[in-house]
């Protein structure tokens, strides 16, 4: 490529880049015409049935609840795992206590998921299996005592699951200590 071709190619490239930059700056500086559709919902539109607002447990609150559950178990020399899940069953925090069994990790998460899904303690739900035994076939659930829902205005916003103590009653007692810590 000779010098003239290189100079012409470089000049053309510089002009193209300059035009593109100028166009991008001009486009972002130009206000949208009044007839353009709004990309953001107006305040009165937000009130309609197309949108919903939900309450979520913060990471700080979930951690405090999990820590309170773990401390309640440790005060009774129990080695447990505590899981806190959000309304959709996604894990927010899991604390595995020293010496907790390997099965307790998944069990705690599944108990928390089950409690928030049905907005009821898992010990109550376990009693429902006699009338509807196929409930236990729902993926991710565990119908053993130890899971409790966290509620805001009566609606479930999270679940706390505890696993590893010798009975579901103890697991549930420790999970309730986590819920109680949220009201302090």
N, CA, C and O of each residue as an XYZ file, in Angstrom:
736
protein
N       0.851     -1.160      0.000
C       0.000      0.000      0.000
C       0.905      1.233      0.000
O       1.796      1.368      0.838
N       0.651      2.136     -0.970
C       1.506      3.314     -1.047
C       1.076      4.372     -0.047
O       0.050      4.224      0.616
N       1.845      5.423      0.061
C       1.615      6.465      1.051
C       0.278      7.165      0.816
O      -0.456      7.449      1.762
N      -0.028      7.438     -0.431
C      -1.291      8.131     -0.740
C      -2.488      7.291     -0.292
O      -3.432      7.836      0.278
N      -2.472      5.982     -0.535
C      -3.571      5.100     -0.153
C      -3.709      5.052      1.365
O      -4.817      5.054      1.901
N      -2.575      5.008      2.041
C      -2.619      4.999      3.508
C      -3.213      6.284      4.060
O      -4.019      6.238      4.990
N      -2.839      7.410      3.518
C      -3.346      8.693      3.982
C      -4.851      8.786      3.724
O      -5.597      9.223      4.600
N      -5.299      8.387      2.553
C      -6.723      8.434      2.232
C      -7.528      7.485      3.125
O      -8.615      7.831      3.586
N      -6.989      6.293      3.364
C      -7.672      5.330      4.230
C      -7.760      5.856      5.654
O      -8.810      5.757      6.288
N      -6.673      6.412      6.158
C      -6.665      6.979      7.513
C      -7.615      8.143      7.643
O      -8.306      8.266      8.654
N      -7.666      9.009      6.634
C      -8.563     10.155      6.653
C     -10.027      9.693      6.642
O     -10.853     10.221      7.386
N     -10.334      8.720      5.809
C     -11.707      8.209      5.734
C     -12.120      7.586      7.069
O     -13.245      7.759      7.537
N     -11.188      6.869      7.654
C     -11.477      6.246      8.946
C     -11.718      7.314     10.016
O     -12.646      7.189     10.815
N     -10.903      8.346     10.036
C     -11.064      9.425     11.007
C     -12.394     10.144     10.817
O     -13.055     10.494     11.794
N     -12.787     10.364      9.578
C     -14.062     11.027      9.295
C     -15.228     10.158      9.764
O     -16.178     10.661     10.363
N     -15.156      8.855      9.493
C     -16.231      7.938      9.894
C     -16.367      7.886     11.418
O     -17.478      7.929     11.946
N     -15.243      7.794     12.118
C     -15.280      7.774     13.579
C     -15.810      9.082     14.132
O     -16.592      9.088     15.082
N     -15.391     10.185     13.544
C     -15.855     11.495     13.995
C     -17.350     11.654     13.780
O     -18.046     12.181     14.648
N     -17.848     11.213     12.650
C     -19.281     11.322     12.362
C     -20.085     10.443     13.324
O     -21.152     10.837     13.796
N     -19.568      9.270     13.600
C     -20.257      8.373     14.532
C     -20.310      8.954     15.932
O     -21.339      8.878     16.603
N     -19.207      9.530     16.372
C     -19.157     10.137     17.698
C     -20.088     11.338     17.761
O     -20.827     11.511     18.731
N     -20.049     12.184     16.701
C     -20.920     13.352     16.670
C     -22.388     12.931     16.668
O     -23.208     13.540     17.356
N     -22.719     11.909     15.911
C     -24.104     11.419     15.856
C     -24.559     10.883     17.198
O     -25.694     11.117     17.614
N     -23.676     10.163     17.879
C     -24.043      9.607     19.183
C     -24.251     10.710     20.206
O     -25.181     10.653     21.009
N     -23.372     11.730     20.175
C     -23.507     12.845     21.109
C     -24.768     13.633     20.780
O     -25.507     14.026     21.683
N     -25.016     13.865     19.506
C     -26.209     14.610     19.104
C     -27.476     13.870     19.476
O     -28.443     14.475     19.937
N     -27.474     12.564     19.279
C     -28.664     11.770     19.581
C     -28.962     11.773     21.071
O     -30.125     11.830     21.469
N     -27.922     11.711     21.901
C     -28.167     11.679     23.342
C     -28.524     13.055     23.881
O     -29.121     13.159     24.952
N     -28.167     14.118     23.154
C     -28.459     15.466     23.614
C     -29.829     15.943     23.152
O     -30.350     16.923     23.685
N     -30.420     15.270     22.176
C     -31.703     15.687     21.637
C     -32.841     15.141     22.485
O     -32.916     13.930     22.691
N     -33.729     15.993     22.981
C     -34.858     15.484     23.769
C     -35.811     14.692     22.872
O     -35.927     14.955     21.675
N     -36.480     13.731     23.472
C     -37.433     12.913     22.729
C     -38.637     13.760     22.371
O     -39.080     14.583     23.171
N     -39.174     13.561     21.161
C     -40.359     14.327     20.791
C     -41.538     13.955     21.680
O     -41.586     12.853     22.227
N     -42.484     14.870     21.823
C     -43.645     14.653     22.688
C     -44.473     13.455     22.254
O     -45.149     12.835     23.075
N     -44.425     13.130     20.982
C     -45.240     12.025     20.484
C     -44.600     10.665     20.735
O     -45.237      9.636     20.510
N     -43.361     10.643     21.192
C     -42.677      9.370     21.436
C     -43.322      8.656     22.620
O     -43.689      9.305     23.599
N     -43.470      7.318     22.551
C     -44.067      6.589     23.674
C     -43.155      6.627     24.899
O     -41.932      6.564     24.772
N     -43.743      6.730     26.058
C     -42.979      6.790     27.306
C     -42.403      5.423     27.621
O     -43.113      4.421     27.548
N     -41.124      5.369     27.970
C     -40.481      4.116     28.324
C     -40.659      3.796     29.800
O     -40.525      2.641     30.205
N     -40.957      4.799     30.597
C     -41.120      4.620     32.035
C     -42.607      4.758     32.369
O     -43.281      5.666     31.882
N     -43.099      3.861     33.191
C     -44.507      3.918     33.577
C     -44.761      5.163     34.417
O     -43.973      5.500     35.301
N     -45.859      5.836     34.136
C     -46.227      6.996     34.926
C     -46.766      6.536     36.268
O     -47.172      5.385     36.423
N     -46.767      7.448     37.242
C     -47.176      7.111     38.599
C     -48.576      6.504     38.649
O     -48.801      5.525     39.362
N     -49.515      7.073     37.901
C     -50.874      6.540     37.938
C     -50.969      5.157     37.285
O     -51.842      4.360     37.628
N     -50.056      4.880     36.333
C     -50.055      3.565     35.683
C     -49.521      2.480     36.621
O     -49.922      1.320     36.523
N     -48.629      2.854     37.516
C     -48.044      1.896     38.442
C     -49.114      1.324     39.371
O     -48.984      0.198     39.851
N     -50.157      2.088     39.622
C     -51.208      1.654     40.531
C     -52.102      0.574     39.927
O     -52.887     -0.041     40.648
N     -52.001      0.333     38.630
C     -52.901     -0.646     38.038
C     -52.448     -2.076     38.314
O     -51.423     -2.306     38.955
N     -53.212     -3.007     37.829
C     -52.978     -4.416     38.153
C     -51.818     -5.050     37.395
O     -51.564     -6.245     37.552
N     -51.110     -4.279     36.578
C     -49.957     -4.822     35.861
C     -48.694     -4.865     36.704
O     -47.700     -5.468     36.300
N     -48.720     -4.231     37.870
C     -47.535     -4.155     38.714
C     -47.878     -4.589     40.129
O     -49.029     -4.503     40.557
N     -46.872     -5.053     40.841
C     -47.061     -5.433     42.230
C     -45.823     -5.027     43.023
O     -44.724     -4.924     42.478
N     -46.017     -4.807     44.276
C     -44.920     -4.480     45.167
C     -44.827     -5.580     46.208
O     -45.838     -6.004     46.767
N     -43.622     -6.036     46.464
C     -43.445     -7.099     47.450
C     -42.478     -6.663     48.532
O     -41.672     -5.752     48.343
N     -42.574     -7.331     49.668
C     -41.683     -7.076     50.788
C     -40.633     -8.165     50.817
O     -40.947     -9.344     50.651
N     -39.399     -7.779     51.024
C     -38.294     -8.734     51.061
C     -37.523     -8.599     52.363
O     -37.428     -7.509     52.927
N     -36.986     -9.686     52.826
C     -36.129     -9.688     54.003
C     -34.739     -9.220     53.569
O     -34.206     -9.707     52.572
N     -34.160     -8.295     54.299
C     -32.822     -7.821     53.951
C     -31.779     -8.876     54.325
O     -32.054     -9.773     55.121
N     -30.614     -8.764     53.760
C     -29.519     -9.684     54.086
C     -29.151     -9.539     55.563
O     -28.812    -10.525     56.217
N     -29.216     -8.316     56.086
C     -28.916     -8.092     57.496
C     -29.926     -8.818     58.386
O     -29.548     -9.484     59.349
N     -31.196     -8.684     58.059
C     -32.239     -9.342     58.849
C     -32.127    -10.860     58.735
O     -32.277    -11.568     59.731
N     -31.868    -11.361     57.541
C     -31.726    -12.804     57.345
C     -30.540    -13.343     58.143
O     -30.621    -14.424     58.725
N     -29.464    -12.604     58.169
C     -28.274    -13.025     58.918
C     -28.549    -13.018     60.421
O     -28.147    -13.938     61.134
N     -29.239    -11.972     60.903
C     -29.590    -11.921     62.329
C     -30.485    -13.086     62.717
O     -30.298    -13.692     63.772
N     -31.451    -13.401     61.875
C     -32.362    -14.508     62.161
C     -31.616    -15.838     62.169
O     -31.824    -16.664     63.058
N     -30.756    -16.043     61.191
C     -29.988    -17.289     61.122
C     -29.066    -17.420     62.331
O     -28.950    -18.495     62.918
N     -28.417    -16.327     62.696
C     -27.508    -16.345     63.841
C     -28.273    -16.638     65.132
O     -27.791    -17.394     65.976
N     -29.452    -16.053     65.291
C     -30.261    -16.309     66.491
C     -30.683    -17.769     66.559
O     -30.678    -18.367     67.635
N     -31.047    -18.345     65.420
C     -31.415    -19.768     65.383
C     -30.225    -20.641     65.757
O     -30.354    -21.576     66.547
N     -29.072    -20.331     65.186
C     -27.869    -21.116     65.465
C     -27.477    -21.002     66.940
O     -27.103    -21.998     67.559
N     -27.558    -19.812     67.498
C     -27.217    -19.618     68.915
C     -28.194    -20.352     69.826
O     -27.789    -20.893     70.855
N     -29.468    -20.380     69.464
C     -30.461    -21.120     70.262
C     -30.112    -22.606     70.272
O     -30.217    -23.265     71.306
N     -29.703    -23.122     69.138
C     -29.322    -24.541     69.055
C     -28.039    -24.800     69.847
O     -27.940    -25.793     70.568
N     -27.069    -23.914     69.711
C     -25.803    -24.086     70.421
C     -26.000    -24.014     71.931
O     -25.280    -24.676     72.679
N     -26.960    -23.223     72.386
C     -27.202    -23.123     73.830
C     -27.726    -24.445     74.400
O     -27.660    -24.675     75.608
N     -28.242    -25.304     73.529
C     -28.712    -26.620     73.947
C     -27.795    -27.732     73.421
O     -28.186    -28.897     73.348
N     -26.581    -27.347     73.062
C     -25.556    -28.282     72.575
C     -25.993    -29.079     71.356
O     -25.664    -30.258     71.224
N     -26.736    -28.429     70.465
C     -27.173    -29.082     69.234
C     -26.346    -28.558     68.062
O     -26.058    -27.364     67.970
N     -25.977    -29.459     67.184
C     -25.176    -29.120     66.004
C     -26.106    -29.106     64.797
O     -26.527    -30.154     64.307
N     -26.418    -27.903     64.329
C     -27.414    -27.747     63.269
C     -26.912    -26.838     62.154
O     -25.893    -26.158     62.273
N     -27.669    -26.859     61.072
C     -27.503    -25.907     59.982
C     -28.790    -25.103     59.889
O     -29.886    -25.640     60.049
N     -28.643    -23.805     59.628
C     -29.787    -22.901     59.500
C     -29.763    -22.292     58.100
O     -28.725    -21.822     57.635
N     -30.908    -22.307     57.439
C     -31.031    -21.670     56.125
C     -32.188    -20.683     56.154
O     -33.240    -20.946     56.736
N     -31.971    -19.546     55.515
C     -33.026    -18.550     55.352
C     -33.199    -18.337     53.850
O     -32.241    -18.039     53.137
N     -34.448    -18.495     53.382
C     -34.742    -18.308     51.962
C     -35.724    -17.162     51.791
O     -36.468    -16.828     52.713
N     -35.725    -16.562     50.612
C     -36.672    -15.487     50.336
C     -38.015    -16.060     49.893
O     -38.194    -17.278     49.873
N     -38.947    -15.197     49.543
C     -40.308    -15.609     49.183
C     -40.319    -16.586     48.011
O     -41.225    -17.413     47.902
N     -39.335    -16.498     47.146
C     -39.264    -17.370     45.979
C     -38.474    -18.646     46.244
O     -38.291    -19.462     45.340
N     -38.010    -18.823     47.467
C     -37.265    -20.023     47.810
C     -35.783    -19.933     47.530
O     -35.074    -20.930     47.661
N     -35.294    -18.764     47.147
C     -33.861    -18.580     46.898
C     -33.142    -18.354     48.226
O     -33.599    -17.578     49.067
N     -32.034    -19.028     48.401
C     -31.294    -18.921     49.652
C     -30.698    -17.526     49.820
O     -30.018    -17.011     48.933
N     -30.970    -16.931     50.977
C     -30.381    -15.645     51.326
C     -29.099    -15.893     52.120
O     -28.054    -15.316     51.821
N     -29.188    -16.758     53.133
C     -28.021    -17.068     53.963
C     -28.173    -18.481     54.524
O     -29.278    -18.931     54.826
N     -27.049    -19.161     54.654
C     -27.019    -20.469     55.303
C     -25.835    -20.473     56.262
O     -24.719    -20.111     55.891
N     -26.095    -20.889     57.504
C     -25.028    -21.029     58.496
C     -24.965    -22.488     58.904
O     -25.946    -23.038     59.405
N     -23.837    -23.108     58.696
C     -23.637    -24.503     59.103
C     -22.834    -24.483     60.387
O     -21.663    -24.103     60.400
N     -23.481    -24.900     61.472
C     -22.812    -24.907     62.766
C     -21.691    -25.927     62.820
O     -21.688    -26.905     62.073
N     -20.743    -25.690     63.704
C     -19.630    -26.629     63.893
C     -20.180    -28.003     64.224
O     -20.983    -28.153     65.145
N     -19.752    -28.992     63.484
C     -20.132    -30.370     63.749
C     -21.476    -30.793     63.176
O     -21.891    -31.934     63.377
N     -22.172    -29.900     62.463
C     -23.463    -30.268     61.865
C     -23.243    -31.321     60.790
O     -22.254    -31.273     60.059
N     -24.155    -32.260     60.697
C     -24.042    -33.342     59.733
C     -24.149    -32.862     58.295
O     -24.731    -31.811     58.028
N     -23.589    -33.628     57.371
C     -23.599    -33.202     55.965
C     -25.003    -33.129     55.367
O     -25.236    -32.347     54.445
N     -25.933    -33.922     55.870
C     -27.298    -33.913     55.361
C     -28.067    -32.674     55.809
O     -29.086    -32.327     55.211
N     -27.588    -32.008     56.852
C     -28.343    -30.895     57.428
C     -28.388    -29.675     56.511
O     -29.336    -28.893     56.575
N     -27.396    -29.504     55.675
C     -27.336    -28.328     54.803
C     -28.530    -28.301     53.851
O     -29.278    -27.323     53.823
N     -28.712    -29.353     53.084
C     -29.820    -29.409     52.129
C     -31.160    -29.501     52.850
O     -32.141    -28.900     52.413
N     -31.208    -30.243     53.945
C     -32.463    -30.383     54.688
C     -32.950    -29.036     55.212
O     -34.144    -28.742     55.147
N     -32.047    -28.221     55.726
C     -32.429    -26.898     56.243
C     -32.996    -26.032     55.122
O     -34.006    -25.356     55.316
N     -32.364    -26.046     53.963
C     -32.854    -25.260     52.836
C     -34.235    -25.739     52.389
O     -35.121    -24.924     52.132
N     -34.417    -27.030     52.298
C     -35.702    -27.577     51.852
C     -36.819    -27.299     52.868
O     -37.955    -27.031     52.478
N     -36.503    -27.360     54.150
C     -37.508    -27.024     55.171
C     -37.909    -25.552     55.069
O     -39.092    -25.223     55.153
N     -36.932    -24.670     54.888
C     -37.224    -23.241     54.746
C     -38.087    -22.996     53.508
O     -39.046    -22.225     53.559
N     -37.747    -23.647     52.406
C     -38.516    -23.513     51.167
C     -39.954    -23.992     51.352
O     -40.894    -23.346     50.890
N     -40.116    -25.116     52.023
C     -41.444    -25.675     52.249
C     -42.284    -24.738     53.115
O     -43.459    -24.514     52.824
N     -41.691    -24.193     54.172
C     -42.421    -23.297     55.080
C     -42.877    -22.026     54.371
O     -44.019    -21.602     54.549
N     -42.013    -21.415     53.576
C     -42.396    -20.180     52.898
C     -43.386    -20.463     51.765
O     -44.251    -19.635     51.479
N     -43.266    -21.614     51.126
C     -44.164    -21.951     50.021
C     -45.614    -22.078     50.469
O     -46.525    -21.666     49.749
N     -45.834    -22.643     51.647
C     -47.188    -22.855     52.151
C     -47.550    -21.915     53.297
O     -48.651    -21.999     53.840
N     -46.636    -21.022     53.668
C     -46.869    -20.064     54.753
C     -47.336    -20.762     56.026
O     -48.275    -20.328     56.694
N     -46.651    -21.852     56.337
C     -47.001    -22.621     57.535
C     -45.766    -23.354     58.029
O     -44.877    -23.669     57.238
N     -45.699    -23.630     59.334
C     -44.593    -24.437     59.852
C     -44.608    -25.829     59.208
O     -45.673    -26.381     58.930
N     -43.440    -26.376     58.979
C     -43.371    -27.685     58.329
C     -43.943    -28.795     59.197
O     -44.361    -29.828     58.673
N     -43.972    -28.606     60.517
C     -44.582    -29.629     61.374
C     -46.082    -29.724     61.109
O     -46.649    -30.816     61.143
N     -46.726    -28.594     60.845
C     -48.147    -28.574     60.506
C     -48.355    -29.215     59.135
O     -49.283    -29.999     58.935
N     -47.489    -28.874     58.214
C     -47.603    -29.419     56.854
C     -47.378    -30.925     56.825
O     -47.997    -31.632     56.030
N     -46.494    -31.416     57.690
C     -46.239    -32.859     57.745
C     -47.514    -33.608     58.102
O     -47.737    -34.722     57.628
N     -48.350    -32.999     58.934
C     -49.622    -33.605     59.302
C     -50.596    -33.697     58.133
O     -51.498    -34.535     58.147
N     -50.426    -32.855     57.133
C     -51.316    -32.856     55.976
C     -51.014    -33.992     54.998
O     -51.809    -34.273     54.100
N     -49.875    -34.636     55.175
C     -49.511    -35.716     54.251
C     -50.490    -36.886     54.295
O     -50.625    -37.618     53.314
N     -51.168    -37.066     55.414
C     -52.146    -38.159     55.514
C     -53.287    -37.947     54.512
O     -53.783    -38.906     53.921
N     -53.701    -36.685     54.323
C     -54.784    -36.387     53.383
C     -54.279    -36.230     51.948
O     -55.011    -36.510     50.998
N     -53.053    -35.791     51.791
C     -52.490    -35.546     50.451
C     -51.053    -36.055     50.388
O     -50.119    -35.254     50.400
N     -50.859    -37.374     50.321
C     -49.504    -37.921     50.356
C     -48.622    -37.502     49.183
O     -47.397    -37.583     49.276
N     -49.220    -37.059     48.089
C     -48.408    -36.650     46.940
C     -47.719    -35.300     47.147
O     -46.888    -34.918     46.323
N     -48.032    -34.570     48.209
C     -47.330    -33.316     48.506
C     -45.825    -33.535     48.611
O     -45.033    -32.690     48.194
N     -45.444    -34.669     49.170
C     -44.008    -34.937     49.369
C     -43.256    -35.089     48.055
O     -42.025    -35.065     48.040
N     -43.979    -35.245     46.954
C     -43.346    -35.407     45.651
C     -42.987    -34.085     44.979
O     -42.347    -34.080     43.928
N     -43.388    -32.977     45.570
C     -43.079    -31.671     44.988
C     -41.584    -31.406     45.177
O     -41.083    -31.463     46.300
N     -40.866    -31.118     44.084
C     -39.415    -30.914     44.168
C     -39.026    -29.806     45.146
O     -39.673    -28.760     45.204
N     -37.976    -30.045     45.902
C     -37.419    -29.050     46.813
C     -38.068    -28.976     48.173
O     -37.631    -28.200     49.022
N     -39.114    -29.774     48.407
C     -39.820    -29.700     49.677
C     -39.335    -30.776     50.638
O     -38.759    -31.784     50.229
N     -39.578    -30.542     51.913
C     -39.265    -31.521     52.954
C     -40.274    -31.327     54.079
O     -40.283    -30.295     54.751
N     -41.108    -32.315     54.270
C     -42.194    -32.238     55.242
C     -41.781    -32.880     56.563
O     -42.320    -33.906     56.977
N     -40.817    -32.247     57.202
C     -40.365    -32.624     58.536
C     -40.324    -31.354     59.368
O     -40.045    -30.281     58.834
N     -40.594    -31.449     60.651
C     -40.537    -30.286     61.520
C     -39.185    -29.602     61.432
O     -38.151    -30.256     61.298
N     -39.204    -28.273     61.508
C     -37.952    -27.517     61.497
C     -37.966    -26.316     60.578
O     -36.983    -25.576     60.521
N     -39.061    -26.101     59.852
C     -39.168    -24.941     58.981
C     -40.313    -24.050     59.422
O     -41.393    -24.542     59.746
N     -40.088    -22.738     59.437
C     -41.139    -21.786     59.798
C     -41.117    -20.616     58.813
O     -40.056    -20.220     58.330
N     -42.300    -20.069     58.521
C     -42.329    -18.902     57.635
C     -42.045    -17.619     58.402
O     -42.291    -17.524     59.604
N     -41.529    -16.650     57.689
C     -41.392    -15.290     58.203
C     -42.461    -14.494     57.476
O     -42.536    -14.525     56.248
N     -43.292    -13.777     58.236
C     -44.417    -13.072     57.641
C     -44.312    -11.568     57.814
O     -43.730    -11.069     58.777
N     -44.891    -10.867     56.860
C     -45.085     -9.418     56.953
C     -46.543     -9.180     56.597
O     -46.968     -9.481     55.482
N     -47.304     -8.646     57.525
C     -48.746     -8.422     57.341
C     -49.470     -9.710     56.957
O     -50.385     -9.689     56.134
N     -49.067    -10.817     57.547
C     -49.723    -12.101     57.314
C     -49.276    -12.835     56.068
O     -49.659    -13.987     55.864
N     -48.479    -12.201     55.235
C     -48.003    -12.828     54.001
C     -46.579    -13.337     54.192
O     -45.781    -12.700     54.879
N     -46.254    -14.478     53.591
C     -44.895    -15.007     53.736
C     -43.894    -14.190     52.924
O     -44.124    -13.897     51.751
N     -42.782    -13.826     53.561
C     -41.723    -13.093     52.866
C     -40.405    -13.857     52.892
O     -39.479    -13.536     52.147
N     -40.326    -14.869     53.752
C     -39.105    -15.668     53.858
C     -39.436    -16.934     54.636
O     -40.523    -17.073     55.196
N     -38.490    -17.843     54.657
C     -38.621    -19.057     55.450
C     -37.310    -19.342     56.148
O     -36.236    -19.077     55.609
N     -37.402    -19.887     57.357
C     -36.210    -20.285     58.108
C     -36.305    -21.784     58.327
O     -37.310    -22.289     58.828
N     -35.261    -22.482     57.951
C     -35.209    -23.923     58.142
C     -34.017    -24.304     58.985
O     -32.922    -23.771     58.805
N     -34.228    -25.228     59.906
C     -33.157    -25.729     60.767
C     -33.161    -27.247     60.654
O     -34.218    -27.876     60.659
N     -31.979    -27.825     60.551
C     -31.859    -29.276     60.469
C     -30.606    -29.727     61.213
O     -29.584    -29.040     61.233
N     -30.721    -30.907     61.825
C     -29.564    -31.485     62.497
C     -29.808    -31.886     63.934
O     -29.080    -32.724     64.466
N     -30.815    -31.313     64.581
C     -31.133    -31.704     65.956
C     -31.796    -33.081     65.913
O     -32.248    -33.510     64.851
N     -31.860    -33.772     67.037
C     -32.424    -35.126     67.026
C     -33.924    -35.201     66.743
O     -34.440    -36.292     66.503
N     -34.639    -34.070     66.765
C     -36.068    -34.111     66.459
C     -36.481    -32.853     65.703
O     -35.857    -31.799     65.819
N     -37.543    -32.997     64.933
C     -38.086    -31.855     64.218
C     -38.623    -30.797     65.163
O     -38.608    -29.608     64.843
N     -39.098    -31.225     66.329
C     -39.598    -30.263     67.316
C     -38.486    -29.311     67.761
O     -38.698    -28.105     67.883
N     -37.301    -29.873     68.001
C     -36.166    -29.024     68.391
C     -35.750    -28.118     67.232
O     -35.510    -26.926     67.424
N     -35.666    -28.690     66.031
C     -35.313    -27.875     64.864
C     -36.278    -26.694     64.730
O     -35.860    -25.563     64.482
N     -37.560    -26.972     64.897
C     -38.559    -25.921     64.755
C     -38.450    -24.879     65.868
O     -38.642    -23.687     65.629
N     -38.150    -25.324     67.055
C     -37.954    -24.403     68.183
C     -36.825    -23.426     67.862
O     -36.933    -22.233     68.142
N     -35.751    -23.933     67.278
C     -34.610    -23.080     66.943
C     -34.951    -22.141     65.774
O     -34.510    -20.992     65.752
N     -35.726    -22.627     64.818
C     -36.148    -21.784     63.694
C     -37.029    -20.638     64.203
O     -36.909    -19.506     63.734
N     -37.904    -20.930     65.153
C     -38.774    -19.880     65.730
C     -37.947    -18.830     66.461
O     -38.328    -17.660     66.495
N     -36.823    -19.230     67.045
C     -35.942    -18.253     67.698
C     -35.431    -17.244     66.670
O     -35.232    -16.073     66.994
N     -35.220    -17.693     65.443
C     -34.816    -16.781     64.367
C     -35.910    -15.803     64.013
O     -35.644    -14.616     63.821
N     -37.146    -16.284     63.922
C     -38.281    -15.392     63.637
C     -38.434    -14.392     64.777
O     -38.655    -13.206     64.532
N     -38.318    -14.852     66.007
C     -38.455    -13.967     67.173
C     -37.393    -12.875     67.160
O     -37.659    -11.751     67.585
N     -36.191    -13.192     66.674
C     -35.117    -12.194     66.633
C     -35.442    -11.043     65.681
O     -34.914     -9.941     65.830
N     -36.301    -11.298     64.717
C     -36.658    -10.254     63.758
C     -37.622     -9.233     64.344
O     -37.722     -8.114     63.841
N     -38.328     -9.607     65.399
C     -39.288     -8.679     65.995
C     -38.655     -7.821     67.093
O     -39.341     -7.005     67.709
N     -37.375     -7.994     67.339
C     -36.695     -7.204     68.384
C     -36.110     -5.946     67.822
O     -35.505     -5.165     68.556
